[in-house]
């Protein structure tokens, strides 16, 4: 049993190239299920489009397909706050319908994400977040430039609540969701270190049909 506190950490998720039949999944890695064959080797309890943590090496069966999810550190060298908030729209029919009942008006809950802390300028993940709001030009000092157009593509966020102090046999909790950034704040009065925060809305799914989930599992390492 661990005695130290286990602080959550936030990452930027990266969806990899699709893996198909006879490919082998790595123990402890995260995968989105893209398709299941008739005799699927994938967990039957996990729906297509949702992520899971592979328990042991899994050889994909015919017509099985998954997308691997790896992750990078977010732009924050010091991440002070990471939070999500979920709401479900309701309608109280007591007055209008003369019935003491509250109805769910929105079938899908609405979820917001907020990340804030300190960052440094030389950070590729930071530049990706910035390109959600600004045209970004990156030079290498030799006359070679890279440009990033303003994009509205969701960014995968991985919140690992148990990453520090993880012990084999103890619970893992992770939240994985596609974030559509809605606001970004940077302070320009810093030098090498600057305050940075970003807020966003869950996009529901990405262009490949991958969807978010909260994952509970047992650590194997």
For each residue, the residues with C-beta under 8 A, 3 or more apart:
1: 167 170
2: 6 165 166 167 170
3:
4: 164 165
5: 164 165
6: 2 161 162 163 164 165 166
7: 163 164
8: 82 159 160 161 162 163
9: 79 82 159 160 163 164
10: 74 76 79 82 115 157 158 159 160
11: 71 72 73 74 157 158 159 160
12: 71 72 73 74 125 128 155 156 157 158
13: 69 70 71 155 156 157 158 176
14: 69 70 71 72 156
15: 32 67 68 69 156 206 208 210
16: 67 68 69 70
17: 67 68
18: 34 65 66 67
19: 23 25 31 60 65 66 67 68
20: 23 60 64 65
21: 37 60 61 62 63 64 65
22: 59 60
23: 19 20 59 60
24: 57 58 59 60
25: 19 29 31 54 57 58 59 60 66
26: 29 54 57
27: 54 55 56 57 220
28: 53 54 220 221
29: 25 26 53 54 68 69 70
30: 51 52 53 54 68 69 70 158 174 176 215
31: 19 25 51 52 54 66 67 68 69
32: 15 49 50 51 66 67 69 208 210 211
33: 36 42 46 47 48 49 50 51 52 65 66
34: 18 48 49 65 66 67 208 209 210
35: 48 63 64 65
36: 33 40 42 48 63 64
37: 21 40 61 62 63 64
38: 62 63
39: 61 62
40: 36 37 44 61 63 64
41: 58 59 60 61 64
42: 33 36 46 58 60 61 64 66
43: 46 52
44: 40
45:
46: 33 42 43 50 52
47: 33 50
48: 33 34 35 36 209
49: 32 33 34 205 209 210 211
50: 32 33 46 47 211 213
51: 30 31 32 33 69 176 210 212 213 215
52: 30 31 33 43 46 215
53: 28 29 30 172 174 215 217
54: 25 26 27 28 29 30 31 57 58
55: 27 217 220
56: 27
57: 24 25 26 27 54
58: 24 25 41 42 54
59: 22 23 24 25 41
60: 19 20 21 22 23 24 25 41 42 64 65 66
61: 21 37 39 40 41 42 64
62: 21 37 38 39
63: 21 35 36 37 38 40
64: 20 21 35 36 37 40 41 42 60 61
65: 18 19 20 21 33 34 35 60
66: 18 19 25 31 32 33 34 42 60
67: 15 16 17 18 19 31 32 34 208 210
68: 15 16 17 19 29 30 31
69: 13 14 15 16 29 30 31 32 51 156 158 176
70: 13 14 16 29 30
71: 11 12 13 14 156 158
72: 11 12 14 125
73: 11 12 76 125
74: 10 11 12 79 115 125 157
75: 119 123 125 126 129 196
76: 10 73 79 80 115 116 117 118 119 196
77: 117 118 119 120 193
78: 117 118
79: 9 10 74 76 82 115 116 117
80: 76 116 117 118
81: 114 115 116 117
82: 8 9 10 79 114 115 159
83: 113 114
84: 111 112 113 114 159 175 177
85: 111 112 114
86: 109 110 111
87: 109 110 111
88: 104 106 109 110
89: 104 105 106 110
90: 102 103 104 105
91: 102 103 104 105
92: 95 102 103
93: 96 97 99 101 102 103
94: 97 98 99 100 101
95: 92 98
96: 93
97: 93 94 101
98: 94 95
99: 93 94
100: 94
101: 93 94 97
102: 90 91 92 93
103: 90 91 92 93
104: 88 89 90 91 107
105: 89 90 91
106: 88 89 109 110
107: 104
108: 204
109: 86 87 88 106
110: 86 87 88 89 106 201 202
111: 84 85 86 87 177 201 202
112: 84 85 199 200 201 202
113: 83 84 157 177 179 199 200 201 202
114: 81 82 83 84 85 197 198 199 200
115: 10 74 76 79 81 82 157 197 198 199
116: 76 79 80 81 195 196 197 198
117: 76 77 78 79 80 81 195 196 197
118: 76 77 78 80 193 194 195 196
119: 75 76 77 123 126 193 194 196
120: 77 123 126 192 193 194
121: 126 192 194
122:
123: 75 119 120 126 127
124: 127 128
125: 12 72 73 74 75 128 129
126: 75 119 120 121 123 129 130 196
127: 123 124 130 131 136 138 148
128: 12 124 125 131 132 148 155
129: 75 125 126 132 155 181 184 198
130: 126 127 133 134 136 148 184
131: 127 128 134 135 136 148 149 150 151
132: 128 129 150 151 152 155 181 184
133: 130 150 181 184
134: 130 131 150
135: 131 147 148 149 150
136: 127 130 131 147 148
137: 145 146 147 148
138: 127 145 146 147 148
139: 143 144 145 146
140: 144 145
141:
142:
143: 139
144: 139 140
145: 137 138 139 140
146: 137 138 139
147: 135 136 137 138
148: 127 128 130 131 135 136 137 138 151
149: 131 135
150: 131 132 133 134 135
151: 131 132 148
152: 132 180
153: 206 207
154: 178 179 180 203 206
155: 12 13 128 129 132 178 179 180 181 200
156: 12 13 14 15 69 71 176 177 178 179 206
157: 10 11 12 13 74 113 115 176 177 178 179 200
158: 10 11 12 13 30 69 71 174 175 176
159: 8 9 10 11 82 84 174 175 176
160: 8 9 10 11 163 172 173 174
161: 6 8 173 174 175
162: 6 8 165 166 170 171 172 173 174 219
163: 6 7 8 9 160 166
164: 4 5 6 7 9
165: 2 4 5 6 162
166: 2 6 162 163 170 172 219 221
167: 1 2 170 219
168: 219 220 221
169: 218 219
170: 1 2 162 166 167 218 219
171: 162 216 217 218 219
172: 53 160 162 166 215 216 217 218 219
173: 160 161 162 214 215 216
174: 30 53 158 159 160 161 162 214 215
175: 84 158 159 161 212 213 214 215
176: 13 30 51 69 156 157 158 159 212 213 214 215
177: 84 111 113 156 157 202 212
178: 154 155 156 157 202 203 204 205 206 210 211 212
179: 113 154 155 156 157 200 201 202 203
180: 152 154 155 200 201 202 203
181: 129 132 133 155 184 198 199 200
182: 199 200 201
183: 198 199 200
184: 129 130 132 133 181 196 197 198 199
185: 195 196 197 198
186: 194 195 196
187: 190 194 195 196
188: 194
189:
190: 187 193 194 195
191:
192: 120 121
193: 77 118 119 120 190
194: 118 119 120 121 186 187 188 190
195: 116 117 118 185 186 187 190
196: 75 76 116 117 118 119 126 184 185 186 187
197: 114 115 116 117 184 185
198: 114 115 116 129 181 183 184 185
199: 112 113 114 115 181 182 183 184
200: 112 113 114 155 157 179 180 181 182 183
201: 110 111 112 113 179 180 182
202: 110 111 112 113 177 178 179 180 212
203: 154 178 179 180 206
204: 108 178 211 212
205: 49 178 209 210 211 212
206: 15 153 154 156 178 203 209 210
207: 153
208: 15 32 34 67
209: 34 48 49 205 206
210: 15 32 34 49 51 67 178 205 206
211: 32 49 50 178 204 205
212: 51 175 176 177 178 202 204 205
213: 50 51 175 176
214: 173 174 175 176
215: 30 51 52 53 172 173 174 175 176
216: 171 172 173
217: 53 55 171 172
218: 169 170 171 172
219: 162 166 167 168 169 170 171 172
220: 27 28 55 168
221: 28 166 168
